[in-house]
Structures are given as structure tokens and as C-alpha cells.
Amino acid sequence: MTSTKATSPAKNGRKTRNTSSPEDQEQSILAAAGAEFTEVGVRRANMDEVAARAGVSRSTLYRRFPNKEALLLAVANDLYERGMRRLELAVVGRGPADAVVEAFAEGAVMISEDPLMRRLVLTDSEMKGITAAVTSLFIDMVTDRVAATLRTAGAKMPDDELRQSVELHVRLVISFLEVPASDEDRQSPAAVRELAAKYLAPMIW
């Protein structure tokens, strides 16, 4: 007789014991942690609650993620990878200038639609202290990924100029997100697309 994966929600809203593969358990943990961070924020997030949500034991959770910071960084990395894949799909078939515009517009949509991304990027002050040490590394990772995407889209400019231009874009985005425009209309995808088309796209050729 084959065992049944116990992953359906229990009556109290938590999952019963998760007997999935280690890979599936890890995805369940990341999803549970994302829900916990979204609902209560980084400071109030509880590791035991994450384990209960994911349907895993405390020992299983701590074996993979020894503390909340490690779990948060894993959630942030997972969010980053999903976000980058979404941006890369959004610019398929576009030239480099159009790709810049569409990537910025899609990024604005992601921020407005994804409650976890919005909380971690915009509203949770605890994130600043935790991510300060890896900000430079994050900028380098995003810059390299976006530069490669724009090169695939047809950018002809020298590698060093392309990377410098993209890094400037990334730093502008971080600043814009950390201190949003006071006029909410300027935060809309349409406004971001117009901004990118007027000021940022001409920097890429």
C-alpha cells in the first residue's frame, strides 16, 4: 500500500504532517514562511508557526533553516528568482529599449500585486537591517541577470557600458521603491512605463 501525502489543510487552518519528498517539503516551508511574513511581518514571524503551516516538524524546519534570518533570506531568494523569471518572460521577443520599458512596467505590477513582495520591499522596516549586508551583492546579481537579458534582446553596447547602465537602473529602482513618489498615480504601471521610455530606455542601445 502506498502512503498518502498528508498536505491538505487541517480544520484549524494548519497542514497535517507533510510526508512529501525533501524538495517538496522545502517548497512547503518557503510557501508557509512567505504567508507568515506577509501576514505578521518579519519581527513577529514565528518559526513554530511556519513549521505548523508547512506541516513539518520543528526539527525538519531547523535542519534546513537554523534561524529566522536564514529562512527569510531563502524566501527572499525564492521571490527574487520568481520575479526575475517573470521579467525575463515579459521581454521575450522585444528589442533592448522596449525590454527596459516592459521590465520596469512588469516590475511595478509585481510590486502592486504580490503582497509578500510589497511587504518585504516597501513596508517592513525590519528588512532594512537584515538585508543591509547583502544589498551590494543583490545589486550585482540583479545587474548581471538584467544585463544578460538585454544582451539576449539585442543590446550592442560594450559589456562594461551595458553593465554600468543597468546598475544605474537597478540603483534607481531601489531608491524609487524605498521612497515612493508622493503622487500615487506616478507609481502605476502606466506611469512607470512612460518614465522608463523617456529616461531609461535611451541609455540602452
C-alpha positions in Angstrom: 0.0 0.0 0.0 1.4 3.4 -1.0 1.4 6.2 1.6 -0.7 9.3 1.1 0.9 12.7 1.2 -0.7 14.5 4.1 -0.7 18.1 2.8 -4.3 19.1 3.0 -5.3 21.9 5.4 -6.5 20.7 8.8 -9.6 22.2 10.4 -7.5 24.7 12.4 -6.1 26.1 9.2 -2.7 24.3 9.6 -1.5 21.5 7.5 -1.3 18.0 8.9 2.1 16.3 8.8 3.8 16.7 5.4 5.3 13.4 4.2 6.3 14.7 0.8 9.9 14.5 -0.6 12.5 16.8 0.9 12.3 19.1 -2.1 8.5 19.4 -1.8 8.8 19.9 2.0 11.2 22.7 1.4 8.8 24.4 -1.1 6.0 24.0 1.5 8.2 25.6 4.1 9.0 28.5 1.8 5.3 29.0 1.0 4.4 28.8 4.7 7.1 31.3 5.6 6.0 33.6 2.8 2.5 33.6 4.2 3.7 34.2 7.7 6.0 37.1 6.8 3.2 38.6 4.7 0.6 38.4 7.5 2.6 39.4 10.5 5.9 40.8 9.3 9.5 39.8 9.9 9.8 40.7 13.6 6.6 38.9 14.7 7.0 35.9 12.4 7.2 32.7 14.4 9.3 29.7 13.3 7.0 27.2 15.1 4.0 28.7 13.3 5.9 28.3 10.0 6.5 24.6 10.8 2.8 24.1 11.6 1.7 25.9 8.4 4.1 23.7 6.3 3.1 20.5 8.1 6.6 19.7 9.1 8.3 19.1 12.5 10.3 21.8 14.2 13.4 19.6 13.7 12.8 19.4 10.0 12.4 23.1 9.7 15.5 23.9 11.8 17.6 21.3 10.0 17.0 23.2 6.7 16.8 26.8 8.2 18.6 27.2 11.5 17.1 30.6 12.3 14.6 33.1 11.1 17.2 35.1 9.2 18.2 32.1 7.1 14.6 31.4 6.4 13.9 35.0 5.4 16.9 35.1 3.0 15.7 31.8 1.4 12.2 33.3 1.0 13.7 36.5 -0.5 15.9 34.5 -2.8 12.9 32.4 -4.0 10.9 35.6 -4.5 13.9 37.1 -6.5 14.1 34.1 -8.8 10.4 34.0 -9.5 10.4 37.8 -10.1 13.4 37.6 -12.5 11.8 34.7 -14.4 8.6 36.8 -14.8 10.6 39.8 -16.1 12.5 37.6 -18.5 9.3 36.2 -19.9 7.8 39.7 -20.2 10.6 40.9 -22.5 10.8 37.9 -24.8 10.8 39.0 -28.5 11.4 42.7 -27.6 14.4 44.9 -28.6 16.6 46.2 -25.8 14.9 49.6 -25.4 11.4 48.1 -25.4 12.7 45.4 -23.0 13.8 48.0 -20.5 10.3 49.7 -20.6 8.4 46.4 -20.3 10.6 45.1 -17.5 10.0 48.3 -15.4 6.3 48.2 -16.1 6.1 44.5 -15.2 8.1 45.2 -12.0 5.6 47.8 -11.0 2.8 45.3 -11.5 4.6 42.7 -9.4 5.1 45.2 -6.5 1.4 46.2 -6.6 0.0 42.6 -7.0 2.3 40.5 -4.8 1.6 41.1 -1.1 4.8 39.4 0.0 7.0 41.4 -2.4 5.2 44.6 -1.4 5.7 43.9 2.3 9.4 42.9 2.1 10.3 45.6 -0.4 8.2 48.5 0.8 6.6 48.3 4.2 8.6 46.1 6.5 11.3 48.2 8.3 12.8 45.0 9.7 14.0 44.1 6.2 16.4 47.0 6.0 18.6 45.8 8.9 18.6 42.2 7.7 19.3 42.9 4.1 21.8 45.8 4.5 24.8 43.5 4.5 23.7 41.8 1.2 22.5 44.9 -0.7 25.6 45.2 -2.8 25.6 41.5 -3.6 21.9 41.8 -4.5 22.6 44.7 -6.8 25.4 42.8 -8.5 23.2 39.7 -9.0 20.3 41.7 -10.5 22.6 43.8 -12.7 24.3 40.7 -14.2 20.9 39.0 -14.8 19.3 42.0 -16.4 22.4 42.8 -18.5 22.4 39.3 -19.8 18.7 39.5 -20.6 19.2 42.8 -22.5 22.2 41.4 -24.4 19.9 38.5 -25.5 17.3 41.1 -26.5 19.9 42.6 -28.9 21.8 45.3 -26.9 25.0 46.1 -28.9 26.8 48.4 -26.5 30.1 47.3 -24.9 29.8 45.0 -21.9 31.2 47.5 -19.4 28.9 50.3 -20.6 25.9 47.9 -20.6 26.6 46.8 -17.1 27.1 50.3 -15.8 23.9 51.5 -17.3 21.9 48.5 -15.9 23.5 49.0 -12.5 22.4 52.7 -12.5 18.9 51.5 -13.4 18.9 49.0 -10.6 20.0 51.6 -8.1 17.3 54.0 -9.3 14.7 51.3 -8.9 15.8 50.5 -5.3 15.7 54.2 -4.4 12.3 54.7 -6.1 10.9 51.7 -4.2 12.3 52.7 -0.9 11.0 56.2 -1.2 7.9 56.0 -3.5 6.6 59.1 -5.3 4.2 61.1 -3.1 1.7 61.1 -6.0 0.3 57.5 -6.2 -0.5 58.0 -9.9 3.2 58.1 -10.6 3.5 54.6 -9.1 1.1 53.0 -11.6 2.5 50.6 -14.3 1.5 53.1 -17.0 3.4 55.9 -15.3 6.4 53.6 -14.8 6.3 52.6 -18.4 6.3 56.3 -19.5 9.1 57.1 -17.1 11.2 54.2 -18.4 10.5 55.0 -22.1 11.5 58.7 -21.6 14.5 58.5 -19.4 15.9 54.9 -19.1 15.4 53.2 -22.4 17.6 55.7 -24.3 20.5 54.6 -22.1 20.5 51.1 -23.7 21.4 50.5 -27.3 
